[in-house]
């Protein structure tokens, strides 16, 4: 077996496709909201693997679920079903509006399923002319060619040849523009109930409710991409529950498995019937290992004390960021909800979000960016007060190093 000392960061450049540019450190161990690298240096994790590690690293309930299921059954094709998949699907219908669930491996695949379902429903119930999908600028929905095209950032979809057609991008939070554009040809509106990659942008109540009303007016489906906002991230189990609007289709992934790859599309019985046998599938969708772990995660995160704890921790982070801003005057505002937060840089610090990420890493703190002007925080939902305080001590040192 290869030891850690035999693997170096420079090896990445030799053997990996260069679509990533990882930091120089290589983490080898994690526990709670702490991570250790090959040299033994410890880091406080305010990133959570980009809103994935919702219970931190190596949480006992996840480790136990993995160990228990690993001695029973690892994989089956969808020619057969399995107990963990059915239990998890039941649990997801209990904590949401959904009546039916489709399992996949990632958020992109969950969104692919959502978009295919919407198009198939339109063809079955209406006509092939009802095919327009409306999404929003700066949105992000995954890296498959369909989802990356629906995502509102052309830089991610340009340069791969002809794109999937009949996709329109409008301004997020601009209800008048949407109202002026929508028609009976609109098949679905896809949106994040809080834009993540696009800069941690919250929707107004008027916008969200207006989108739902327009979908009803034009008989279009409302798809909520809750890949990043779901599973307790905003303080509700799903973000739609705090917005007073219920979508027709919802996608979930990232923290659904707490670090084990799994995604799901949630919808109603009426809509689900349009994905008949053979119309869609996934080799690993509903994998027993993934579903057993996700079941344990959902069981834990859906507890009232965990969801209420997210709201409490949001205040810890806001207070910490406001105190640092009073000292260094870097942020124009703190955006977001729950533990999906963004510190937007002011005019003087425009374009320097990655500088803060790198400086934080040097001080033993893991943070994220959302574009070049927003520092993003998506930590464990159960991060301790001690870990938060230590993280902010390190962020203080990082910001101090940049102001010298």
C-alpha positions in Angstrom: 0.0 0.0 0.0 1.3 3.5 -0.9 2.2 5.6 2.1 1.4 9.3 2.4 5.1 10.2 2.2 5.3 8.7 -1.3 2.6 11.1 -2.6 3.4 14.7 -3.2 1.5 17.7 -4.6 3.7 17.7 -7.7 2.5 14.2 -8.5 -0.9 15.7 -9.1 0.5 17.6 -12.1 2.0 14.4 -13.5 -1.1 12.2 -13.4 -4.3 14.3 -13.1 -6.2 16.1 -15.8 -5.4 19.8 -15.2 -9.0 21.1 -14.7 -8.3 21.7 -11.0 -5.6 23.8 -9.3 -5.5 22.4 -5.7 -3.6 24.1 -2.9 -0.1 22.8 -2.1 -1.2 20.9 1.1 -2.7 17.4 1.0 -5.1 16.6 3.9 -4.9 13.1 5.2 -7.2 13.0 8.2 -10.4 14.8 9.5 -12.4 14.8 12.6 -15.3 17.2 13.3 -14.4 20.6 11.8 -10.7 19.9 11.9 -8.4 18.5 9.2 -4.7 17.5 9.3 -2.3 17.5 6.4 0.7 15.2 5.6 2.9 17.2 7.9 0.6 17.1 10.8 -0.5 20.7 10.5 -4.1 21.2 11.5 -6.8 23.3 9.8 -10.2 24.5 10.9 -12.7 23.7 8.1 -15.1 26.5 7.3 -15.5 25.1 3.8 -17.0 21.7 4.4 -16.0 20.4 1.0 -18.2 23.1 -0.6 -21.3 22.5 1.6 -20.9 18.7 1.6 -19.5 17.7 5.0 -22.7 18.8 6.9 -21.8 16.7 10.0 -18.1 17.4 9.8 -15.4 14.7 9.1 -15.8 11.1 10.3 -19.0 11.7 12.3 -19.7 8.5 14.3 -23.2 8.0 12.9 -21.8 8.0 9.3 -18.9 5.8 10.2 -21.3 3.3 11.9 -23.7 3.3 8.9 -20.8 2.7 6.5 -19.3 -0.1 8.5 -22.6 -1.8 9.1 -23.8 -1.7 5.5 -20.3 -2.6 4.2 -20.7 -6.0 5.7 -24.1 -6.6 4.2 -24.4 -5.4 0.6 -22.4 -3.0 -1.6 -24.1 -2.9 -4.9 -27.0 -4.1 -7.0 -28.2 -3.0 -10.4 -31.6 -1.4 -10.7 -32.9 -4.7 -11.9 -33.4 -5.2 -8.2 -34.2 -2.7 -5.4 -32.6 -2.6 -2.0 -33.7 -1.8 1.6 -31.4 1.3 2.2 -32.7 3.0 -1.0 -36.3 2.4 0.0 -35.8 3.6 3.6 -34.0 6.7 2.4 -36.7 7.5 -0.2 -39.4 7.2 2.5 -37.4 9.5 4.8 -37.0 12.1 2.1 -40.8 12.1 1.4 -41.4 12.5 5.1 -39.2 15.7 5.3 -40.4 17.3 2.1 -43.3 17.8 -0.3 -42.2 14.9 -2.4 -44.0 11.7 -3.1 -41.4 10.1 -5.4 -37.6 10.0 -5.5 -35.0 9.2 -8.1 -31.5 8.5 -6.9 -28.3 9.5 -8.7 -24.6 10.1 -7.8 -24.3 13.9 -7.9 -26.1 17.2 -8.0 -25.5 17.5 -11.7 -27.2 14.1 -12.3 -30.1 15.0 -10.1 -30.5 18.2 -12.1 -30.2 16.3 -15.4 -33.0 14.1 -14.2 -35.1 17.1 -13.2 -34.7 18.8 -16.6 -35.4 15.6 -18.5 -38.5 15.0 -16.5 -39.7 18.5 -17.2 -39.2 18.2 -20.9 -40.8 14.7 -21.0 -43.8 16.0 -19.1 -44.2 18.8 -21.5 -44.1 16.5 -24.5 -46.5 14.0 -23.0 -49.0 16.5 -21.6 -48.7 19.4 -24.0 -46.6 19.4 -27.1 -43.0 19.5 -28.3 -43.3 23.2 -28.8 -43.5 23.7 -25.0 -39.8 23.2 -24.5 -38.3 26.5 -23.2 -36.4 26.3 -20.0 -35.8 29.6 -18.2 -32.9 29.8 -15.7 -31.0 32.7 -14.2 -27.8 34.5 -14.8 -24.9 33.5 -12.4 -26.8 30.4 -11.6 -25.0 27.0 -11.3 -26.6 23.6 -11.9 -23.8 21.2 -12.6 -21.2 20.2 -15.2 -23.0 17.9 -17.5 -23.6 19.6 -20.9 -27.3 20.1 -20.3 -26.9 21.4 -16.7 -23.9 23.6 -17.4 -25.8 25.2 -20.3 -28.8 25.8 -18.1 -26.5 27.3 -15.5 -26.2 31.0 -16.1 -22.4 31.3 -16.5 -21.4 31.1 -20.1 -17.7 30.7 -19.2 -18.4 27.2 -18.0 -20.4 26.1 -21.1 -18.6 27.9 -23.9 -16.0 26.0 -26.1 -17.6 22.6 -26.2 -19.5 22.9 -29.5 -23.2 23.4 -30.1 -25.2 23.7 -26.8 -28.6 22.2 -25.9 -31.2 24.6 -27.3 -34.2 26.5 -26.1 -32.6 27.7 -22.8 -33.1 31.3 -21.7 -31.2 33.2 -19.0 -32.8 36.1 -17.2 -31.7 38.3 -14.2 -32.2 36.7 -10.8 -34.5 38.8 -8.6 -35.9 40.6 -11.6 -39.6 39.6 -11.6 -40.6 42.2 -14.2 -38.2 40.7 -16.7 -39.4 37.2 -16.1 -43.1 38.3 -16.4 -42.3 40.0 -19.7 -40.6 37.0 -21.2 -42.7 33.9 -20.0 -45.2 32.4 -22.4 -47.1 29.2 -23.0 -44.0 27.8 -24.6 -42.2 27.8 -21.3 -41.7 24.3 -20.0 -40.0 25.0 -16.7 -38.2 27.6 -14.6 -35.1 26.4 -12.8 -33.6 28.3 -10.0 -31.6 28.1 -6.8 -33.6 29.3 -3.8 -30.3 31.0 -2.8 -27.6 31.4 -5.4 -24.4 29.8 -4.2 -21.7 29.9 -6.9 -23.2 33.1 -8.2 -22.1 35.1 -5.1 -24.5 34.0 -2.2 -27.5 35.9 -3.5 -30.8 35.6 -1.6 -34.0 35.9 -3.5 -36.6 38.4 -2.3 -39.9 37.0 -1.1 -41.7 38.9 -3.9 -39.5 37.3 -6.5 -39.9 33.7 -5.3 -43.6 34.0 -4.9 -43.9 35.8 -8.3 -41.9 33.0 -10.0 -44.3 30.4 -8.6 -47.4 32.4 -9.7 -46.0 32.9 -13.2 -45.3 29.1 -13.5 -48.9 28.4 -12.5 -50.2 31.1 -15.0 -48.3 29.6 -17.9 -48.6 25.9 -16.8 -44.8 25.6 -16.4 -42.9 23.5 -13.8 -40.9 25.1 -11.0 -37.6 23.3 -10.4 -35.6 24.2 -7.3 -32.0 23.3 -7.3 -31.3 22.6 -3.6 -28.0 20.8 -4.2 -26.2 23.4 -2.1 -29.1 24.8 0.1 -30.7 21.5 1.0 -30.2 19.1 4.0 -30.3 21.8 6.7 -27.9 24.2 5.2 -30.2 27.3 5.6 -31.8 26.2 8.9 -34.8 24.6 7.2 -34.3 21.1 6.0 -34.9 22.4 2.5 -34.7 26.1 1.8 -38.1 26.2 0.1 -39.7 25.5 3.5 -38.5 28.9 4.7 -39.7 30.7 1.6 -43.4 29.8 1.5 -43.2 28.3 -2.0 -43.3 24.7 -3.0 -41.6 23.6 -6.2 -42.8 20.8 -8.5 -39.3 19.2 -8.7 -36.4 19.5 -6.3 -32.8 18.3 -6.7 -30.6 17.5 -3.7 -27.0 16.2 -3.3 -23.8 17.6 -1.7 -24.6 17.2 2.0 -27.2 14.5 1.4 -24.5 11.9 1.9 -22.4 14.1 4.2 -19.3 13.3 2.1 -20.4 10.1 0.4 -21.4 10.7 -3.2 -25.2 10.6 -3.7 -27.8 12.8 -5.3 -31.6 12.7 -5.6 -34.5 14.2 -7.6 -37.7 14.7 -5.6 -41.1 15.2 -7.2 -44.8 14.3 -7.1 -46.5 11.1 -8.1 -48.3 12.9 -11.0 -45.0 14.1 -12.5 -43.0 11.0 -11.8 -45.2 8.8 -14.0 -43.7 10.5 -17.0 -40.4 8.8 -16.4 -41.6 5.3 -17.4 -39.4 2.2 -17.4 -36.4 2.7 -19.6 -36.7 6.5 -20.1 -34.0 7.3 -17.5 -31.5 5.5 -15.2 -28.3 5.5 -13.3 -25.9 2.5 -12.7 -25.0 3.6 -9.2 -28.3 5.5 -8.4 -29.7 4.0 -5.2 -26.4 2.3 -4.3 -26.9 0.5 -0.9 -23.8 2.0 0.7 -24.6 5.5 -0.3 -28.2 5.3 0.7 -27.4 3.7 4.1 -25.1 6.6 4.9 -27.5 9.2 3.6 -30.3 7.8 5.7 -28.2 8.3 8.8 -27.3 11.8 7.7 -30.9 12.8 7.0 -32.1 11.2 10.3 -29.5 13.3 12.2 -29.8 16.6 10.3 -33.6 16.7 10.4 -33.6 16.7 14.2 -35.0 20.1 15.5 -32.0 20.6 17.6 -29.7 20.4 14.6 -31.8 22.8 12.5 -32.1 25.2 15.3 -28.4 24.9 15.9 -27.8 26.1 12.3 -29.6 29.3 13.0 -27.6 29.8 16.2 -24.3 29.1 14.4 -25.3 31.6 11.7 -25.1 34.3 14.3 -21.7 33.1 15.5 -20.4 33.6 12.0 -22.1 36.9 11.4 -20.8 38.3 14.6 -17.3 37.1 13.9 -17.3 38.5 10.4 -18.7 41.9 11.6 -16.0 42.1 14.2 -13.3 41.5 11.7 -14.9 44.0 9.3 -14.8 46.6 12.0 -11.1 46.0 12.3 -10.1 45.6 8.6 -12.9 47.3 6.6 -12.9 44.7 3.8 -16.6 43.7 3.4 -19.5 45.6 2.0 -22.1 43.1 3.3 -22.6 39.6 4.8 -25.0 37.7 2.6 -26.8 34.4 2.8 -28.8 32.3 5.3 -27.9 29.7 7.8 -24.5 28.3 7.2 -24.4 29.3 3.5 -22.8 32.7 4.0 -20.8 35.1 1.9 -18.7 38.1 2.8 -18.8 40.4 -0.2 -15.7 42.5 -0.7 -15.9 46.3 -0.8 -14.6 48.4 -3.6 -11.1 48.6 -2.2 -10.8 44.8 -2.1 -12.5 43.9 -5.4 -11.1 40.8 -7.0 -9.2 39.6 -4.0 -11.4 36.8 -2.6 -8.8 34.1 -3.6 -6.1 36.1 -1.9 -8.1 35.7 1.3 -8.6 32.0 0.7 -4.9 31.4 0.2 -3.9 33.6 3.2 -6.4 31.7 5.4 -5.0 28.4 4.3 -1.5 29.5 5.3 -2.9 30.3 8.8 -4.7 26.9 9.1 -8.2 27.8 8.0 -10.2 26.4 5.0 -12.6 28.8 3.4 -14.1 29.1 -0.1 -14.8 31.8 -2.7 -18.0 32.5 -4.7 -16.6 34.4 -7.7 -13.7 36.8 -7.3 -15.5 39.2 -4.9 -17.1 36.9 -2.3 -15.5 34.8 0.5 -17.9 31.8 1.1 -18.4 29.9 4.3 -20.2 26.5 4.3 -19.0 24.7 7.5 -20.3 21.7 9.3 -23.8 22.2 10.6 -22.7 21.0 14.0 -19.4 22.9 14.2 -18.5 23.7 17.8 -18.2 27.1 19.3 -14.5 26.4 20.1 -13.9 25.5 16.5 -15.6 28.6 15.2 -13.7 30.9 17.6 -10.3 29.3 16.7 -11.2 29.6 13.0 -11.9 33.3 13.4 -8.6 33.8 15.3 -6.9 32.3 12.2 -8.9 34.4 9.8 -7.9 37.5 11.8 -4.3 36.6 11.3 -4.9 36.0 7.6 -6.6 39.4 7.0 -3.8 41.1 9.0 -1.2 39.6 6.7 -3.0 41.0 3.7 -3.2 44.5 5.2 0.5 44.9 5.9 
